[in-house]
Amino acid sequence: MTCTMYEQSIYLWEEISPEEKAAVSKHVEACPNCAELFQQIQVMQERVTEVSAKKTIAPNAAQLTSRIMQAVHEQQRSSHVNLATRLFSPFQLIRYACATLSLVLVISFGLEYTHTGTQQKTQITTLEEGVILSSAIIRSSAADRKKRKSIFSACKAPFTDQLAYRECIKQQFQ
């Protein structure tokens, strides 16, 4: 193995297997560069352990804590005020009014639909009755059309020119 492979093993000293530790220890005894690196890593790990073991207390810790808690309370109070202003801003009121109007319209259309739906159910006829009714309506409307006189019925006589026909129609409108 090369020194770079051993350097990686030195950095991972706590993670490697006992066989690898034995091989790295043998190399560290033979290589002065790796021995120096191993020594530096061991010193650094000891210092980190010492620093993490010490509990440092910040100066004026009580005052710092009270300032932090005061800022938290002020932020909560301002968020309640902001919530109230956001809820009752003009744009929000317009939004609420539109939503309410939409809801009222949906409910009223729904009620109207259910109300007219029951009336339509009572008027349902069979297919044969519907056909009979439809043919009777068609016959009566055709008969009514024949009975009604058209405005232009008096002008149906064959005219030799268009001018006479127009004059007849004008007289009918007067």
Order of alpha helices (4+ residues) and beta strands (2+ residues): alpha-alpha-alpha-alpha-alpha-alpha-alpha
